[in-house]
């Protein structure tokens, strides 16, 4: 497995160490888990966006009056 060097300022490192301690993890485990969580978050967001895009037309047909304010012709805000 490749090694990785990450540089933090003293203040940043202090904050990361405190966050790791609050989670009851070593610094190494905390940073590992942080990277994994970010990958999972991005996968979730991509999936949720794709799901919403697939359903958008169906929703718009079922609820024609529910047009987002930015897309309304008269520019009125939502009630």
QUIJO-V580086 format. One record per pair of residues at least 12 apart in sequence whose ideal C-beta (glycine too) atoms are under 6 Angstrom apart, sorted by sequence separation. I is the first residue (numbers start at 1). J is the second residue. D is the distance in whole Angstrom. If there is no record, write none. Layout:
i: [I,I]
j: [J,J]
d: [D,D]
This chain:
none
